[in-house]
Structure formats: C-alpha cells, structure tokens
Amino acid sequence: MTDVVTEDLRRELRCVELLGCFHGLNERDVTVFAMLADAGEPVTVDRIADGLDCERSTAYRSVSRLLDADVVVQTQVNNDRGGYYHEYEPRDAAALADQLRRRLNDRYARLGRMIAAFRERHVADRDCQSAVRRDRGAGRDRSNG
C-alpha cells in the first residue's frame, strides 16, 4: 500500500505548472490563466471561450476555479443601458509569487509536523517494545538461574 505522503509527492512531481500544483488546477484552468496573462488587458468569458474553442460554461468553470484559487481578479463593467458584464485578469505576478511562497511554507510546515508525529509515535513504540523485550529477557534469566 502506497502511503499518502509518497502519493502526494508523486502527484506534485508530475505538475508542470506551479499554479496547477499549488491550487489543484487542471490543464484547461492553467491554459485560461496563461491566456489572461498573455492578453495584457482584462478579458471576458466570451473571449476566453472563443480563444479556447469551447462552450461559455466550460470557460466560466475554469475562470471560477481561478477566482476560487485567488489568482485572477474579476471586475464588473457597467453598460450605459443598465446591464453589466465581468472582465478577468491575473493578479499581480509579485503577489502571486508571494502567495505561492506562503503556500510552499505552509506545506513544508505541515510535512514537518507529520514527520514529528511519525517520529514521536514510532520512536516511542520502538522504545516501549525494546523495554518489553528487556523485561522479558530479564524474566527468563531469573527463571533459568
């Protein structure tokens, strides 16, 4: 049985894009992010859907995941006729890099706690087992003597 840490590390080693690794974004989400970054201006979901040759709802799901991951910004644009629409653009690159660094530090700290718990549990178990073996050995020595 493969342990959770090993499986998590294998999954992360397969990650091509940092945003996908740290935020669990799929390939289309990462492509949408790249499209927004390359656009150089805010982009609508309709334009994203056209650029990816996909349904508007599919593009919106990716944008929604990017918003949930806090890597894009949504701006409401009001029409003169009373309606509105949303445009999307990536967050500032420096802010995203800081966010990724924080997430990496959080993961590192979490792994450190897991290792400490592992050490505490297994070293304590081994020390306890050694003490039991010593006690049993001492009992045999007394019964043989």
N, C-alpha and C positions, 0 to 999 in steps of 0.2 A: 504494500500500500504506500503510495507516494504521500509524503506529508504536505501540509498546506504551504509551508514556507518554500519548499522546493518548487512546488507547482506555481506559486506566486512569482518566484524568481524566473522560472522558465517563461511564463507569460510575459514578464517585463522585458526579457531579453529579445523577445520577438517583436517588441514595439519598435516601430520605425520613427514615429513622431512623438516628441515629448508630450504634446497635448493629449494624444491618444493614450499614452502610458499613464499619465497622472490623473486624467479625468475620465478614463474609460470610454473615450470617443471612438466611434467606428470610422472606417475609411472614408465614407461619404462626409461625415462631420468634419474630418480633417481637411478634406478637399474643399468644403464650403469655407472653412476658416482661411485656407490659402487663397481662395477666390476673393474673399473680403480684404485680405491683406494686400493682394496684388491690385485691387481696384483703385486704391488711393483716394476713394471717396465713399460715402455711405451708399449702400446697395439695398434694394427692395427684395422681398422674397420672390416676386415675379421675375426679376432679373437673374436671381440665383437659379431658379427653376429653368429658365431659358438657357443659361450657361451650362447647366448640368444635363439638359435634355431630360428632365424628369417632371413629375407632377408637382404642382404647387404645394400640395400637402406633404409630399416627401421632403421638399426643400424646407418647409416650415418645421418639420420634426427635427431636422438637423440644426436649424437655427435655434430652436427651443432648447436642444441639448447644449448648444454652445452658450446660450444665455444662462442655463442652469449651472454650467461649469464656470460662469463668470469670466469668460474670455472674450465676449463681444458685448457691445453696448447697443441698446435699442433707443432710437429717437423717434418721437411722434411728430409727423409733419401734418399741419392742418391745411386743408384746402380752403380756398375762398368761398366755395359753395357749401361749406359746412361739414364736409367729410374729413377724414384723415387717413393716413397710412403710416407704416413704420419703415424706417431705414435702419440698417445694421452696419456696424464697422467694428474692427477688432479693438480691444483695449490697447493702451499704450504698451509698446514692446518692453520697456523697462519695468513697468508694473507687472506684466505677465512673467517676466524673468524672476522678479521678486516673489511672486505668487508660487512659481514652480520651486524656488529655493525653499520657501516655507513648507511646502508640501513634502519635499525631499527630507528636510529636517524632521518633520513630524513622523514620516515613515521610518527614518533612522532611529528616532527615539522609541517608537513603538517596537521595532525589532530589538532594540537594546533591552526593553522591558521583557520581551518574550524570552530572550536569551537568559536574562537574570532569573526569571521564573523557572526556566528549564534547569538552570544550574542549581537553584535552590531546591527544587523538587528532587532531581536525580542525585545530586551530591548528598543530600540529606538521606535519601533512600539507600544509597550505597553505604554511607557511614553507618546507618542503622543495621543494614544487612551484615556488614563486617563485624559490628558489635555482637550481633546474634550468633554469628559463626564462632567468634572468640569465646562467647559464653558457653556454647555447645561443646566446643573443643575443651574448654576448661572442665566441664562436667564429665566428659569422657576420661580425661586424665585422672580425675579424682576417683572415678569408679574402677579404673584399671589399677590404681596404686594401692 
